[in-house]
């Protein structure tokens, strides 16, 4: 990882807006509609190249792929793990429920800018969890490297994101393991495959851990 030794290096949190056509495909897929996986891959690849150019134009030093090939910053992992099935619905956020004006504003904003993920049907862990789609993270890394080469790179460093076991455990409810500790251990072992693959491709690994503050 390049350090800010002579000046402050600039970057961003990781997730960047998806193009409307790509977002629409993610939304349709998450509603259970049939979509063309090849079309998603093509649009996501083009979006990665676009966000790289935008990051360069903004003067950022450390860039990533904007998570364009994922429908969310963490729930994309459900397509890379085994042992998942069923669904559950998270209870309402109490900090939002206490403020009805903000709650209504948030609802109206979500109508204008809908998310790709439907929180009403989150997955659950119903069996042994393991990482079964190494090809998916390999493809993501290879495409990011190709995009960097095609767009001229020019960044001081590059990173890719991955969710922490904790944030995955809060959204993919445990219905298999006897204890939360055992579930977290299984998730950690599974996600290790993704972490090591990203680092193995020469990218900085950014772990997204909002569960440390929010859950």
C-alpha positions as CSV (number, residue, x, y, z in Angstrom):
1,X,0.0,0.0,0.0
2,X,1.4,3.4,-1.0
3,X,1.5,5.8,2.0
4,X,1.0,9.5,2.1
5,X,4.6,10.3,2.9
6,X,5.1,13.4,0.8
7,X,1.5,14.5,0.3
8,X,-2.0,13.4,1.3
9,X,-3.3,10.8,-1.2
10,X,-7.0,11.1,-2.0
11,X,-9.5,8.3,-2.5
12,X,-13.1,7.5,-1.8
13,X,-15.2,5.0,0.2
14,X,-15.5,2.4,-2.6
15,X,-19.0,2.3,-4.0
16,X,-19.8,4.6,-6.9
17,X,-23.2,5.1,-8.6
18,X,-24.1,2.5,-11.2
19,X,-25.5,3.6,-14.7
20,X,-29.3,3.4,-14.8
21,X,-29.3,0.6,-17.3
22,X,-27.1,-1.6,-15.1
23,X,-29.0,-0.7,-12.0
24,X,-32.2,-1.6,-13.7
25,X,-30.9,-5.1,-14.5
26,X,-29.8,-5.6,-10.9
27,X,-33.2,-4.6,-9.7
28,X,-35.0,-6.9,-12.1
29,X,-32.7,-9.8,-11.2
30,X,-33.3,-9.3,-7.5
31,X,-37.1,-9.3,-8.1
32,X,-36.7,-12.8,-9.6
33,X,-37.0,-11.7,-13.2
34,X,-34.9,-13.4,-16.0
35,X,-32.0,-11.2,-17.1
36,X,-29.1,-11.7,-19.5
37,X,-26.0,-12.4,-17.4
38,X,-23.9,-11.5,-20.4
39,X,-25.6,-8.1,-20.7
40,X,-24.9,-7.4,-17.0
41,X,-21.2,-8.3,-17.5
42,X,-20.9,-6.1,-20.6
43,X,-22.5,-3.1,-18.9
44,X,-20.5,-3.6,-15.7
45,X,-17.3,-3.8,-17.6
46,X,-18.1,-0.5,-19.5
47,X,-19.1,1.1,-16.2
48,X,-15.8,0.2,-14.6
49,X,-13.9,1.9,-17.4
50,X,-16.1,4.9,-17.1
51,X,-15.6,5.3,-13.3
52,X,-11.9,4.9,-13.7
53,X,-11.9,7.9,-16.1
54,X,-14.1,9.9,-13.7
55,X,-11.8,9.1,-10.7
56,X,-8.8,10.3,-12.8
57,X,-10.6,13.4,-13.9
58,X,-11.5,14.2,-10.2
59,X,-7.8,14.0,-9.3
60,X,-8.0,10.9,-7.1
61,X,-4.8,9.1,-6.3
62,X,-6.1,5.7,-5.2
63,X,-8.9,4.2,-7.4
64,X,-11.1,1.2,-7.5
65,X,-13.7,-0.4,-9.8
66,X,-16.6,1.5,-8.1
67,X,-18.2,-1.9,-7.3
68,X,-19.9,-1.7,-10.7
69,X,-20.1,-5.5,-11.0
70,X,-21.9,-5.9,-7.8
71,X,-25.5,-5.0,-6.9
72,X,-24.5,-3.9,-3.4
73,X,-21.4,-3.5,-1.3
74,X,-21.9,-6.7,0.6
75,X,-25.0,-8.8,-0.4
76,X,-23.4,-9.7,-3.7
77,X,-21.5,-12.3,-1.7
78,X,-24.7,-14.4,-1.5
79,X,-23.9,-15.5,-5.1
80,X,-20.5,-16.7,-4.1
81,X,-21.3,-18.7,-0.9
82,X,-22.9,-22.1,-0.4
83,X,-25.2,-23.0,2.4
84,X,-27.8,-20.2,1.8
85,X,-31.5,-20.6,1.5
86,X,-34.8,-19.1,2.6
87,X,-35.3,-15.5,3.5
88,X,-36.0,-13.2,6.4
89,X,-36.9,-9.5,6.9
90,X,-34.9,-7.2,9.0
91,X,-36.9,-5.2,11.7
92,X,-37.3,-1.5,11.1
93,X,-34.5,0.7,12.2
94,X,-35.4,2.3,15.5
95,X,-33.3,5.5,14.8
96,X,-35.5,6.1,11.7
97,X,-38.8,5.1,13.4
98,X,-38.3,7.8,16.0
99,X,-38.3,10.6,13.4
100,X,-41.4,10.3,11.2
101,X,-40.5,13.4,9.1
102,X,-37.1,11.9,8.2
103,X,-38.7,8.5,7.7
104,X,-41.1,9.9,5.1
105,X,-38.3,11.9,3.4
106,X,-36.2,8.7,3.2
107,X,-39.1,6.8,1.8
108,X,-39.7,9.4,-0.9
109,X,-35.9,9.5,-1.7
110,X,-36.0,5.7,-2.2
111,X,-38.9,6.0,-4.6
112,X,-36.9,8.4,-6.7
113,X,-33.6,6.6,-6.3
114,X,-34.5,2.9,-5.8
115,X,-31.8,0.5,-4.5
116,X,-30.9,-2.7,-6.3
117,X,-31.4,-4.7,-3.2
118,X,-34.8,-5.6,-1.6
119,X,-34.4,-5.6,2.1
120,X,-37.7,-7.4,2.5
121,X,-36.2,-10.7,1.3
122,X,-32.7,-11.1,2.7
123,X,-31.1,-14.6,2.5
124,X,-30.3,-16.9,5.5
125,X,-27.6,-19.5,6.2
126,X,-29.3,-22.9,6.3
127,X,-26.2,-25.1,5.9
128,X,-22.5,-25.1,6.0
129,X,-21.1,-21.9,4.5
130,X,-18.2,-22.0,2.1
131,X,-16.9,-19.9,-0.7
132,X,-17.7,-21.6,-4.0
133,X,-17.3,-18.9,-6.7
134,X,-13.6,-18.1,-6.8
135,X,-14.1,-17.6,-10.5
136,X,-16.3,-14.6,-9.8
137,X,-13.7,-12.7,-7.8
138,X,-10.9,-13.8,-10.2
139,X,-13.0,-12.3,-13.0
140,X,-13.6,-9.1,-11.1
141,X,-9.8,-8.7,-10.4
142,X,-8.9,-9.6,-14.0
143,X,-11.4,-7.1,-15.4
144,X,-10.2,-4.3,-13.1
145,X,-6.6,-4.9,-14.2
146,X,-7.6,-4.9,-17.8
147,X,-9.6,-1.7,-17.4
148,X,-6.6,0.0,-15.7
149,X,-4.4,-1.1,-18.7
150,X,-7.0,0.1,-21.2
151,X,-7.6,3.5,-19.6
152,X,-4.0,4.3,-19.0
153,X,-3.9,3.8,-15.2
154,X,-1.9,6.7,-13.8
155,X,-3.1,6.2,-10.2
156,X,-0.7,5.9,-7.2
157,X,-2.5,2.8,-6.0
158,X,-5.6,0.6,-6.5
159,X,-8.0,-1.1,-4.2
160,X,-10.9,-3.5,-4.2
161,X,-13.5,-3.9,-1.4
162,X,-14.9,-6.9,0.4
163,X,-17.4,-7.2,3.3
164,X,-16.4,-8.2,6.8
165,X,-17.7,-11.4,8.3
166,X,-19.6,-9.2,10.8
167,X,-21.6,-7.2,8.2
168,X,-22.4,-10.4,6.3
169,X,-23.7,-12.0,9.5
170,X,-26.0,-9.1,10.2
171,X,-27.7,-9.4,6.8
172,X,-27.5,-13.1,6.1
173,X,-29.2,-14.5,9.2
174,X,-27.8,-17.6,10.8
175,X,-30.2,-20.5,10.9
176,X,-27.6,-23.3,10.9
177,X,-24.8,-22.8,13.4
178,X,-25.2,-23.3,17.1
179,X,-23.5,-20.1,18.1
180,X,-22.8,-16.7,16.5
181,X,-19.1,-17.3,17.1
182,X,-19.2,-20.5,15.0
183,X,-21.1,-18.7,12.3
184,X,-18.6,-15.8,12.2
185,X,-15.7,-18.3,12.1
186,X,-17.3,-20.0,9.1
187,X,-17.9,-16.7,7.3
188,X,-14.3,-15.6,8.0
189,X,-12.9,-18.9,6.6
190,X,-15.1,-18.5,3.5
191,X,-14.4,-14.8,2.9
192,X,-10.6,-15.5,3.3
193,X,-10.7,-16.9,-0.2
194,X,-11.9,-13.5,-1.6
195,X,-9.5,-11.5,0.6
196,X,-6.5,-13.5,-0.5
197,X,-7.5,-13.4,-4.1
198,X,-7.7,-9.6,-4.2
199,X,-4.4,-9.3,-2.5
200,X,-2.9,-11.9,-4.7
201,X,-3.8,-9.8,-7.8
202,X,-1.8,-6.9,-6.3
203,X,-4.6,-4.8,-5.1
204,X,-5.1,-3.2,-1.7
205,X,-7.9,-5.0,0.2
206,X,-10.4,-2.6,1.8
207,X,-12.6,-4.4,4.3
208,X,-16.1,-2.8,4.7
209,X,-17.1,-3.1,8.4
210,X,-20.1,-0.9,9.0
211,X,-21.3,-3.5,11.6
212,X,-18.7,-2.2,14.0
213,X,-20.6,1.1,14.4
214,X,-24.2,0.2,13.3
215,X,-25.1,-3.2,14.5
